[in-house]
Amino acid sequence: MSSLTVLITGGAGFVGSSLAIHIKTKYPDYTVISLDNLKRRGSELNLPRLRAHGVVFIHGDIRNKEDLDAIEHADVLIESSAEPSVLAGIDSLPDYLINTNLIGTINCLNFAVKKKAKVIFLSTSRVYPIEHINTIQTIESETRFNISPNQPLAGVTIDGLTESFPTDGYRSFYGTTKLSSELLIHEYNKFYGLETVINRCGVLTGPWQMGKIDQGVVVLWVAMHFWKKSLKYIGFDGFGKQVRDILHIDDLFDLIDLQMHNFKSVNNQTFNVGGGKDISVSLLELTALCQKITGNIIPMEGVKETRQADIRLYLTDNAKITRLTGWKPSKSPAVIVEDIHTWLAENQEQLKHILT
């Protein structure tokens, strides 16, 4: 296999840095470049890790096309840079969000055309509209909401949402910028011959994610238990039964690895990518896992009112990507929480001021 040069935008963030280190570890002859503006708090902690693994770091911003143009070559561009908060732009102007998630992606696509680089675009399940997701019929159990077998909309199975789920309607500024980028990617693929693949990722998690309530909730949940802080079940009557599937960053790397090295089979395709029904938790179930693994029980408050842009349930139906590539996620919720807990315990001095 010939050596590749892989450029990762958002390369000091949780996803970008993790993928960079995984790629360089598995393929030491590859040149891996991480580009990041270091805006997100905690991303600076990844710089020594990247350097130790031989990843080239460039302090740059995808909003500035000159920062990309300074990079001489790339065979593959993994576009993982984003303002990732689903609440961004709702209580404030969306300028940074739009400039990063849409204009930045256009700069990346233009760079890829010039350098003849293949593009792996990390999109989000949030491209699916809130109003449609909230019409999914659910059955309430003791600890969670489950998908009912009878549904009013196409694109929903008992395993979750498929790629044919409707995309008309409002979804959050974050989801809209990602969907807009997806539409442009198809145009670049058709009219410029750019080889591209789109992954609509669910909740990604694992060690080195600087979790917050609006992005990275699994890490936040483990961290609050680890440091014996309090948490809230917000919305849906405050019982913590809302459900998400969760995907360990190691499982995402396995998929990216497959796509990078089998691009013809995934070119111009869009995939839903997540933990799926078997790797999903409600907040209530996540609390129980955190209590078991950390040994701590913390105060939990229920807030009945549901926030804007929040949803009761999201599960990924991975059938399309599994059918095409054989990929399936493997790390269970318990393993995910254990991995995060171990990371917190080993790095608690440098993480406490960020995660609490």
C-alpha positions in Angstrom: 0.0 0.0 0.0 1.4 3.4 -1.0 1.8 6.0 1.6 -1.0 8.6 1.9 -1.1 12.2 3.1 -4.2 12.7 5.2 -5.4 16.2 6.2 -7.8 16.4 9.1 -9.6 19.7 9.8 -10.7 20.2 13.4 -7.6 18.1 13.9 -7.0 19.1 17.6 -10.6 18.5 18.5 -11.9 15.3 20.0 -12.8 13.6 16.8 -10.1 15.0 14.7 -7.2 14.3 17.1 -8.5 10.8 17.9 -8.7 9.9 14.2 -5.3 11.5 13.5 -3.6 9.4 16.2 -5.4 6.2 15.2 -4.4 6.7 11.5 -0.7 7.5 12.4 -0.5 4.5 14.8 -1.9 2.0 12.3 -0.1 3.5 9.3 3.2 5.0 10.5 4.4 5.7 7.0 1.4 8.0 6.3 1.8 11.8 6.7 -1.1 13.0 8.9 -1.7 16.7 9.2 -4.1 18.2 11.8 -5.4 21.7 11.1 -7.2 23.5 14.0 -7.9 27.0 15.3 -7.8 25.8 18.9 -11.0 27.7 19.8 -12.6 24.9 21.8 -11.4 24.8 25.4 -9.3 21.7 26.0 -8.2 21.2 22.4 -4.8 22.5 23.5 -4.3 19.4 25.6 -4.3 17.3 22.4 -1.2 19.1 21.0 1.4 17.1 23.0 -0.5 13.9 22.1 -0.5 14.7 18.4 3.2 15.6 18.5 4.1 12.4 20.4 2.5 10.3 17.7 4.2 12.1 14.8 1.2 14.0 13.6 1.9 17.4 12.0 -0.1 20.2 13.6 -0.9 23.4 11.8 -2.6 26.3 13.7 -5.1 27.4 11.1 -8.8 28.1 10.4 -10.9 26.7 7.7 -12.7 30.1 7.5 -9.5 31.4 6.0 -8.8 29.7 2.6 -5.2 30.9 2.7 -4.6 28.6 5.7 -5.7 25.7 3.6 -3.8 26.9 0.5 -0.6 26.8 2.4 -0.8 23.0 2.6 1.0 21.6 -0.4 -0.6 18.2 -0.8 -3.3 15.9 0.5 -4.6 12.6 -0.8 -7.5 12.4 1.7 -9.3 15.3 3.5 -11.3 14.3 6.6 -13.6 17.3 7.3 -14.3 17.1 11.0 -14.1 20.7 11.9 -17.4 22.3 13.2 -19.1 24.4 15.8 -20.8 21.3 17.2 -23.4 22.8 19.6 -27.0 22.1 18.7 -27.9 25.2 20.7 -25.6 27.5 18.7 -27.4 30.4 17.0 -30.6 29.9 18.9 -29.8 32.3 21.8 -27.2 34.3 19.8 -26.4 35.3 16.2 -25.3 32.3 14.1 -22.3 34.1 12.4 -19.5 31.9 13.7 -21.6 28.8 13.2 -22.3 29.5 9.6 -18.9 30.8 8.7 -17.3 27.6 10.2 -19.8 24.9 9.3 -20.7 26.2 5.8 -18.2 28.7 4.5 -15.4 26.6 6.0 -16.7 23.5 4.3 -16.7 25.4 0.9 -13.1 26.3 1.5 -12.3 22.7 2.2 -14.1 21.5 -0.9 -12.2 24.1 -3.1 -8.9 22.9 -1.6 -9.8 19.3 -2.3 -10.6 20.1 -5.9 -7.3 21.8 -6.4 -5.3 19.1 -4.7 -7.4 16.2 -6.1 -8.0 14.9 -2.6 -10.8 12.6 -1.7 -13.2 14.0 1.0 -14.7 12.2 4.0 -17.3 14.6 5.5 -18.4 14.1 9.0 -22.0 15.3 9.1 -24.6 14.8 11.8 -27.9 13.1 12.6 -29.1 16.6 13.3 -29.8 17.1 9.6 -33.1 15.4 10.3 -35.8 17.9 11.3 -36.9 18.1 14.9 -40.6 18.2 14.1 -40.4 14.9 12.2 -38.2 13.2 14.8 -40.7 14.2 17.5 -43.6 12.5 15.5 -41.8 9.2 15.9 -44.2 7.0 17.9 -42.6 5.7 21.1 -43.5 3.2 23.8 -42.5 4.2 27.3 -40.8 1.6 29.5 -39.5 1.8 33.0 -36.2 3.4 32.0 -36.5 4.7 28.4 -38.5 5.6 25.3 -38.6 2.8 22.7 -39.5 3.0 19.0 -43.0 1.7 18.3 -43.3 -0.7 15.3 -46.1 1.4 13.8 -44.8 4.7 12.4 -46.5 7.6 10.4 -43.3 8.5 8.5 -41.1 6.6 6.1 -37.5 6.1 7.0 -38.1 4.8 10.5 -37.6 1.1 11.5 -37.6 -0.4 15.0 -33.8 -0.1 14.8 -33.9 3.7 14.2 -33.7 6.3 11.4 -32.6 5.4 7.9 -31.2 7.7 5.3 -34.6 8.0 3.7 -36.0 9.9 6.7 -37.6 13.2 5.6 -35.3 16.3 5.7 -37.8 19.0 5.0 -38.5 21.3 8.0 -36.4 23.0 10.8 -33.7 21.2 12.6 -31.4 23.8 14.4 -28.9 26.2 12.8 -26.2 23.5 13.4 -28.1 20.8 11.5 -28.9 23.3 8.7 -25.3 24.2 8.1 -24.4 20.6 7.9 -27.2 19.7 5.5 -26.3 22.7 3.4 -22.8 21.4 3.2 -24.0 18.0 2.2 -26.0 19.5 -0.7 -22.9 21.3 -1.9 -20.8 18.2 -1.6 -23.1 16.4 -4.0 -22.7 19.3 -6.5 -18.9 19.2 -6.2 -19.0 15.4 -6.7 -21.1 15.7 -9.9 -19.6 18.8 -11.5 -16.0 18.7 -10.4 -15.5 15.0 -10.2 -14.6 15.2 -6.5 -14.7 11.8 -4.7 -16.7 12.2 -1.5 -18.5 10.3 1.2 -20.9 11.7 3.9 -21.3 10.2 7.3 -24.3 11.4 9.3 -22.9 10.6 12.8 -25.0 10.2 15.9 -23.5 10.9 19.4 -19.8 10.3 19.3 -17.9 9.8 22.5 -14.8 8.5 24.2 -11.7 9.6 26.0 -10.4 13.1 25.3 -13.8 14.6 24.6 -14.3 17.8 26.5 -18.0 17.2 27.2 -20.6 19.8 27.7 -24.4 19.7 28.2 -25.0 20.6 24.5 -22.2 18.4 23.0 -20.4 15.5 24.6 -23.1 14.6 27.1 -21.7 11.1 27.8 -18.4 12.4 29.0 -20.1 15.2 31.0 -22.3 12.6 32.7 -19.3 10.4 33.7 -17.3 13.4 34.8 -20.0 14.8 37.0 -20.2 11.4 38.7 -16.5 11.1 39.0 -16.1 14.5 40.7 -19.4 14.1 42.7 -21.2 17.1 41.2 -24.9 17.4 40.4 -26.8 16.9 37.2 -30.3 17.6 35.7 -32.7 15.6 33.6 -33.9 18.4 31.4 -37.2 18.1 29.5 -39.7 15.4 28.7 -41.1 15.7 32.2 -37.7 15.4 33.8 -37.5 11.6 34.2 -34.4 11.1 32.1 -36.0 8.6 29.7 -34.8 10.4 26.5 -32.6 8.0 24.4 -29.5 8.4 22.2 -27.4 5.8 20.5 -23.7 6.4 21.3 -20.6 5.5 19.2 -17.1 5.1 20.6 -14.5 7.0 18.6 -12.6 3.7 18.1 -15.6 2.3 16.2 -15.8 5.5 14.1 -12.1 5.1 13.2 -12.7 1.5 12.0 -15.3 2.9 9.6 -13.1 5.8 8.4 -10.3 3.3 7.8 -12.5 1.2 5.6 -13.8 4.2 3.6 -10.3 5.7 3.1 -9.0 2.5 1.6 -12.1 1.4 -0.4 -13.3 4.8 -1.7 -14.8 3.6 -5.0 -17.4 1.5 -3.1 -18.5 4.5 -1.0 -18.1 7.4 -3.4 -21.0 9.8 -3.6 -22.8 7.9 -0.8 -24.5 9.2 2.4 -24.6 7.0 5.4 -26.2 7.1 8.8 -23.5 6.1 11.3 -24.1 5.5 15.0 -24.1 3.0 17.8 -27.6 1.7 16.8 -30.3 0.3 19.0 -27.9 -2.2 20.8 -25.5 0.6 21.8 -27.9 3.2 23.1 -28.8 4.6 26.5 -31.4 6.8 28.2 -30.0 9.4 30.6 -31.5 7.3 33.4 -29.7 4.2 32.2 -26.5 6.2 31.7 -26.8 7.4 35.3 -27.0 3.8 36.5 -23.9 2.9 34.5 -22.0 5.9 35.9 -23.0 5.0 39.5 -21.9 1.4 39.0 -18.5 2.2 37.4 -17.6 5.3 39.5 -19.1 4.1 42.7 -20.6 7.5 43.3 -24.3 8.6 43.6 -24.9 12.3 42.9 -27.9 14.6 43.2 -30.2 14.5 40.2 -32.8 17.2 39.5 -35.7 16.8 37.1 -36.7 19.7 35.0 -40.0 19.2 33.2 -39.7 21.9 30.5 -38.2 20.7 27.2 -35.6 23.0 25.6 -35.8 24.2 22.0 -34.1 21.8 19.6 -34.2 18.9 22.0 -35.7 15.5 20.9 -37.1 12.5 22.8 -35.2 9.8 21.0 -32.6 9.2 18.3 -31.4 5.8 17.1 -29.3 5.1 14.0 -30.3 2.4 11.6 -26.9 1.3 10.3 -28.2 -1.2 7.8 -27.0 0.6 4.7 -23.3 1.0 5.8 -23.2 -2.5 7.3 -24.7 -4.0 4.1 -22.1 -2.2 2.0 -18.9 -2.6 4.1 -19.6 -5.1 6.8 -18.9 -2.4 9.5 -20.7 -2.7 12.8 -19.9 -0.8 16.0 -18.7 -3.1 18.8 -18.1 -1.1 22.0 -21.0 -1.3 24.4 -22.2 1.5 26.6 -20.6 -0.1 29.6 -17.2 -0.3 27.8 -17.6 3.3 26.7 -18.2 4.5 30.2 -15.4 2.4 31.6 -13.0 3.9 29.0 -14.0 7.5 29.8 -13.7 6.8 33.6 -10.2 5.4 33.2 -9.2 8.4 31.2 -10.6 10.8 33.8 -8.8 9.0 36.6 -5.5 9.1 34.8 -5.7 12.8 33.8 -7.9 14.3 36.5 -5.6 17.2 37.4 -5.5 18.7 33.9 -9.2 17.9 33.2 -11.0 18.9 36.3 -11.0 22.7 35.6 -12.3 22.0 32.1 -14.9 19.4 32.7 -16.4 20.8 35.9 
